[in-house]
């Protein structure tokens, strides 16, 4: 027994798998602080606009802590305040992150409803946001084992993404996930290495870690457990710096599987327990339960 595919593919490390940066929040704050001498006066944001920024940033901090139930509630509040002032960028940020949180909590229907609000309003949400929403939709369809549809959404994201596309590495990882699910391990490894290089060139650490995880999984299937362990160690080092609990849990889980495959049962047990501790600490009871079942099903050393 392995962790559900929704766990594995959901963490394909799409830039859409991390909280979306709130561009309008930064602009609003910059406006508040730009009272430089000689500068043209700018209209001060209203209290409601300022509160929308505050709510958006508060939700991002909660999600960064890995508290998924609290993050969901915080983004519901952030979405309402963004809609109240009709700020499309803040609204899209809340919807994309709600999609992420709903998916991690296993509420796929709610995740689709959130992202579809962007996809169904291209006149309101600019192409860059449409690209991110399409990428997020690709992940949802991947989780549902709808591989062909996932690839179509990935292509749609690529088409909407301005060159050089900031989502290129993440989308290659999505395509690599599909190749992996179809047992095309050579193709998956090729896409993973391409994603690693692209992410490294653009300093996208989270995407690089995700591609390293995919590469490690392909190497495990090919019996290359040494290189797989090295790739996972690199991914873990990145995610420890980034402090992303869900990704740390995956690093630890795949590292445990690798050590099991290498015959290092005691080390594998330790890694499984560390992954379980992360899931329990973040309130991810679904994946915690699946991991407990996986641990019980392991053969005795």
N, C-alpha and C positions, 0 to 999 in steps of 0.2 A: 504494500500500500504506500502511496506517495501523497504528498500534499495535493489538494485539489488543483486542477489546472487554473482555476480562477485565481488562485494565489500566485502561481508561477507567472502566468502571462500578464496578470494585472500589474505586475511589477516589472514590465518590460522597460521601464525607466524612460518612458516618454517624457520629454520636458513637460508634457502634460501629465506625468506621474508625480511632479512636485508642485507646490503651490505656485500659482501664476503671479508674477510680479505685478504690482498694482501701479501701472504707469500714471494713471490720472491722480492717484494718491500723491505720488512724488511731485507732480506738477502743481497740485493744489497746495502742498506744503511749501513748495518753492515760491509760489505766489504770495503766501502769507509772510514769507521771510525776505521778500525782495523790495524792501523799502530803501533802496540805495539812493544816495543823493544824485539828483539829475536824471534819474530814471523816470520813464513815463508812469504815472500812477495807474495801478491796475485795480479792478474792482475786488474788494475783499470778499472772499467766499462767505456765504451765509452760514449761520450756525448749523443748519441742516446739512449743508455740504461738508462742513468740517466734521460733523458727527459721522457722516458716511465714510469719510477717510479713516477716522478713528476706529469705527466698527470693522472696516476691512482689514486694517492692520492688526487689530485684536484677534480676529479670526485666524489670520496667518500665523500669529504667535502660538495660538492654541494648537493648530494643526502641526506646527513644527515640534511641539512637545509630544506628539503622537497620541493625544487623547481624542480618539475618533468620535465618540458620542458628543463630547463637549464641542469639538470642532464643527460637527454638523449643526448644532444649535447656534453656534457663533456665526456660521456662514448664512443661516436663515435670517438672522438679524442683519448681517451685512448686506444681504440681497435686498431686503425690504428698505433699508435706508438708501441704498443706491437707486432703487426704483423710485423712491420718493423724490429724489432730486434729478431723476432722468439722466444719470451718468452712465453711458453705455460701457465704458471701459471697466468701471468698478462693478457694474452689473455682470458683465461677462466673466470677470475674475471670480466673483462669488459663484456663478453658475458652474464654471469649470471646476472649481474646487469642491463644490457640492457633488458634482459628478464623481470626482475622485473619492470623496469620503463615503458617499452612498455605496459605491462599488466595493470599497474595502470592508464595509459593514454588511455586504451581501444583499443589499437592496438594489437589485439590478434595474427594476422598473423605475424606481425613483432616479437612478443615475441617468437612464435614457431620457426621462422627462426633463431633467435639468439641462442636459447638453442639447436636446432638441429645441429648446427655446432660443438658442443661438443659431443653430443650423436652419431653423425655419424663418429667420429674420435677417436675411443677407443685407437688406437695405439699412438696417439699424446697426449691425455689427460688421466692422470692416474686414477685408480679406485676411489680415493676419489673425484675427480672432476666429474667423471661419476655418482657417487652417488648423489652429489649435483644437477647435471643437471637432473637426473631422478626425484629427489624430486621436482624440479621446474616444470618439465613437469607434474607431478601429480597434482600440483596446477592449471596449465593451463587447464588440462582436467576436473578438478573439477569445475572450473569456467564455463566450457562449458556444465555442467551437464552430462558429460560422466563419471558417477561414477565408473562403472566397469573398465574402462580404467585408471581412476585415481588410483584405488586400485592396478592395475597391475604395474603401474609406481612406486607406493609407495613400493611394494614388490621388484621391481628391484633395487630401491634405497637401501633398507635394505640388499639385497644380495651383493651389491657392497661396502657396508659400513663396514670398519674394526671394529672389536669388541675391546673395547666397542664403540658402534656406537654413534657418536656425534649427529646424526640426529634422534635418537630413539624417543625423546619426540615430535619433530616436526612431524614425520611420524605418530605417534599415534594420533596427533591432526588431521591430514589429514583423517585418518580412522574414527575418531570420527565425522568429518564433514559429511562423507558419511552416517554414521549411523544416524546422525541427519536428513539429507535430506530424509532418508527412514522412518522417524518417529520412529526409534528405540532409544527413549530417554534414556532408561536405559543403553543400550549399549554405547551410546554416552557419558553418564556421567561416565561410567566405564573407557572408554578410556581417557577421559579428566582428571580424577583423576590420572590415571597412568602416563599421560604426565606431570601433575603438579609435581608429586613426582620425576619423572626422571629429569625434568628440574631443580627442586630445588636441587637435589643431585649433579648435574653437574654445578650449578651456571649459568644456561642459563636463564637469566631473561626475555628476549624477548619471548622465547618459553613458559615460565611459564605464562606470561601474556596472551598469545594466548590461552593456555589451560584453563585458568581461564575464558576467554570470552566464550569459548565453553561450559564450565560447567554452566556458568550463563544462557546461552541461553537454555540449557536443563532444568534447574531449572525453568525458566520462563514458558516453555511449560508445566511443571508439576505443575504449580501454586505455586511454592516455591519462591515467590518474595523476601522475606526477605533474604534467603541465596543467591539468585541471586544478589541482591544489594550489599551484602558483597563481593562476588566474583569479581564483577565489580569494587568496591572500591579498592580492592587489585591490580587488573590489572591496574587501572588508576594510582595508586601510583607508580607502576613499570615503566609505560610508561612515566610518568612525569620525573622520574629520567633519563630515557634513551633519552628523548627528541625526540620521534618518532612521527611526526605529523599524519601520516596515522592511526597509532594505537590509538593515543589519540582520533581521530575523532570517531573511532569505539567504544572505551570505553564510550565516551559521548553519542553516539547514542543509544547504548544498555542500558545505564543507564537511558536515557530519556524514552525508551520503557518500562523499568521496572517501572519507576515512573508513567507513564500513566496507566500501569496495576494495580498499587497500588492505583490509584485514586488521585495522587498528580499532578494535571494538571499544576499548576504554576511552580513547580520544573521541570517538564518534559519540559515545554516550554523553560526554561532557559538553560537546557542541550542541547536541539535541536539547539538553537541559538549558543551555544559554538561550537558544532560540525560543524555547517555551517560555522562559522568563520574560523575554521581550514581548511576546504575544499577550501574556497575562498582564504585564504592566501597562500595556496600551489598550486594554479592554477588548482585544480581538479574540473573543471567546470561540468563534467558529474555527479559526485556524489553530487555536490552542487545542481544541478538542480533536481536530484531525491529526495534529502532531502527536498528541498523547496516544491515539490509536496506532499511529506509525511506530511509536516507540514500543508499545506492547507487542506489536506484530514482529518485531525484530527477532531473529534467531538468537538463542542463548549463546554466549561466547564459549 
